[in-house]
Amino acid sequence: MKEKGGVRRRGMARVVFLAHEAKFRALIEAGYPLLSIYQEHADELGIGYPQFTRYVNRYLLDAVLHQRKGATSARPPTATPRPPDPVPVSPAASGTKSSIPFQHNPDGGNNRDDLI
């Protein structure tokens, strides 16, 4: 992965990861944990575990999840979600007149009875 003089070129880790894409996809589909896959191939990849998981999420899991969406699952279908309860609308918001008219007194101060 290192070029002449020990300098790494940007994007080379991604190239190495994608070169092993089929192998990683097969291991993930077989149920191996990402950490064990990374530990087995860390020397050849030359990247850290966080970057490995980002590459897996970007290049492998999206494709695996999209493939599984079309497949039938053995699980029973989940119940349809219940619609939310209707929110009561205040008379002022609905456009109807309220039984208590609004009165504003700028000189009222902080009297508790005025606020309630």
NUFI-908549 format. One record per residue (C-alpha): x, y, z; residue number from 1. Coordinates in steps of 0.2 Angstrom, whole numbers, always signed. Example, Ala and Ser with C-alpha at 12.3 -4.5 7.8 and 13.67 -1.06 7.14 Angstrom:
// residues 2
{X = +62 Y = -22 Z = +39 i = 1} .
{X = +68 Y = -5 Z = +36 i = 2} .
***
This chain:
// residues 116
{X = +0 Y = +0 Z = +0 i = 1} .
{X = +15 Y = +12 Z = +2 i = 2} .
{X = +22 Y = +20 Z = -13 i = 3} .
{X = +40 Y = +25 Z = -15 i = 4} .
{X = +47 Y = +33 Z = +0 i = 5} .
{X = +34 Y = +26 Z = +12 i = 6} .
{X = +21 Y = +38 Z = +7 i = 7} .
{X = +3 Y = +31 Z = +6 i = 8} .
{X = -8 Y = +37 Z = -8 i = 9} .
{X = -25 Y = +42 Z = -4 i = 10} .
{X = -38 Y = +29 Z = -8 i = 11} .
{X = -27 Y = +14 Z = -9 i = 12} .
{X = -35 Y = +7 Z = +7 i = 13} .
{X = -51 Y = +7 Z = -2 i = 14} .
{X = -44 Y = -1 Z = -17 i = 15} .
{X = -37 Y = -15 Z = -6 i = 16} .
{X = -53 Y = -17 Z = +3 i = 17} .
{X = -63 Y = -18 Z = -13 i = 18} .
{X = -51 Y = -31 Z = -20 i = 19} .
{X = -56 Y = -43 Z = -6 i = 20} .
{X = -75 Y = -38 Z = -7 i = 21} .
{X = -81 Y = -55 Z = -12 i = 22} .
{X = -72 Y = -63 Z = +2 i = 23} .
{X = -79 Y = -51 Z = +15 i = 24} .
{X = -96 Y = -52 Z = +8 i = 25} .
{X = -96 Y = -71 Z = +9 i = 26} .
{X = -89 Y = -71 Z = +27 i = 27} .
{X = -103 Y = -58 Z = +32 i = 28} .
{X = -117 Y = -68 Z = +25 i = 29} .
{X = -110 Y = -84 Z = +33 i = 30} .
{X = -112 Y = -74 Z = +50 i = 31} .
{X = -94 Y = -70 Z = +55 i = 32} .
{X = -93 Y = -55 Z = +66 i = 33} .
{X = -85 Y = -40 Z = +58 i = 34} .
{X = -71 Y = -39 Z = +72 i = 35} .
{X = -65 Y = -57 Z = +68 i = 36} .
{X = -65 Y = -53 Z = +49 i = 37} .
{X = -55 Y = -37 Z = +52 i = 38} .
{X = -43 Y = -46 Z = +64 i = 39} .
{X = -39 Y = -60 Z = +51 i = 40} .
{X = -36 Y = -47 Z = +37 i = 41} .
{X = -29 Y = -32 Z = +46 i = 42} .
{X = -11 Y = -34 Z = +40 i = 43} .
{X = -16 Y = -35 Z = +22 i = 44} .
{X = -29 Y = -20 Z = +23 i = 45} .
{X = -18 Y = -8 Z = +32 i = 46} .
{X = -33 Y = +2 Z = +40 i = 47} .
{X = -40 Y = +3 Z = +57 i = 48} .
{X = -56 Y = -6 Z = +62 i = 49} .
{X = -67 Y = +10 Z = +62 i = 50} .
{X = -62 Y = +13 Z = +43 i = 51} .
{X = -65 Y = -6 Z = +40 i = 52} .
{X = -83 Y = -4 Z = +47 i = 53} .
{X = -86 Y = +11 Z = +37 i = 54} .
{X = -81 Y = +2 Z = +21 i = 55} .
{X = -92 Y = -13 Z = +25 i = 56} .
{X = -107 Y = -2 Z = +28 i = 57} .
{X = -104 Y = +8 Z = +12 i = 58} .
{X = -99 Y = -6 Z = +0 i = 59} .
{X = -106 Y = -22 Z = +7 i = 60} .
{X = -121 Y = -20 Z = +19 i = 61} .
{X = -131 Y = -9 Z = +7 i = 62} .
{X = -130 Y = -22 Z = -6 i = 63} .
{X = -133 Y = -37 Z = +6 i = 64} .
{X = -148 Y = -28 Z = +13 i = 65} .
{X = -155 Y = -24 Z = -4 i = 66} .
{X = -153 Y = -42 Z = -9 i = 67} .
{X = -163 Y = -48 Z = +6 i = 68} .
{X = -177 Y = -36 Z = +4 i = 69} .
{X = -183 Y = -45 Z = -12 i = 70} .
{X = -181 Y = -62 Z = -3 i = 71} .
{X = -195 Y = -70 Z = +6 i = 72} .
{X = -192 Y = -71 Z = +25 i = 73} .
{X = -196 Y = -86 Z = +36 i = 74} .
{X = -203 Y = -74 Z = +50 i = 75} .
{X = -221 Y = -70 Z = +50 i = 76} .
{X = -226 Y = -53 Z = +44 i = 77} .
{X = -227 Y = -40 Z = +58 i = 78} .
{X = -243 Y = -32 Z = +63 i = 79} .
{X = -247 Y = -16 Z = +54 i = 80} .
{X = -244 Y = -1 Z = +65 i = 81} .
{X = -259 Y = +8 Z = +73 i = 82} .
{X = -262 Y = +25 Z = +67 i = 83} .
{X = -259 Y = +39 Z = +80 i = 84} .
{X = -273 Y = +45 Z = +91 i = 85} .
{X = -280 Y = +61 Z = +84 i = 86} .
{X = -274 Y = +77 Z = +92 i = 87} .
{X = -287 Y = +88 Z = +100 i = 88} .
{X = -288 Y = +105 Z = +92 i = 89} .
{X = -291 Y = +120 Z = +102 i = 90} .
{X = -305 Y = +131 Z = +98 i = 91} .
{X = -293 Y = +145 Z = +94 i = 92} .
{X = -283 Y = +134 Z = +81 i = 93} .
{X = -299 Y = +128 Z = +73 i = 94} .
{X = -306 Y = +145 Z = +69 i = 95} .
{X = -321 Y = +145 Z = +81 i = 96} .
{X = -323 Y = +157 Z = +94 i = 97} .
{X = -318 Y = +153 Z = +112 i = 98} .
{X = -330 Y = +155 Z = +126 i = 99} .
{X = -316 Y = +165 Z = +136 i = 100} .
{X = -310 Y = +180 Z = +126 i = 101} .
{X = -292 Y = +184 Z = +127 i = 102} .
{X = -288 Y = +200 Z = +137 i = 103} .
{X = -270 Y = +207 Z = +138 i = 104} .
{X = -265 Y = +218 Z = +152 i = 105} .
{X = -248 Y = +225 Z = +149 i = 106} .
{X = -248 Y = +233 Z = +167 i = 107} .
{X = -254 Y = +217 Z = +175 i = 108} .
{X = -237 Y = +212 Z = +182 i = 109} .
{X = -234 Y = +194 Z = +188 i = 110} .
{X = -250 Y = +191 Z = +197 i = 111} .
{X = -253 Y = +172 Z = +197 i = 112} .
{X = -271 Y = +173 Z = +195 i = 113} .
{X = -269 Y = +184 Z = +179 i = 114} .
{X = -257 Y = +170 Z = +171 i = 115} .
{X = -269 Y = +156 Z = +174 i = 116} .
***
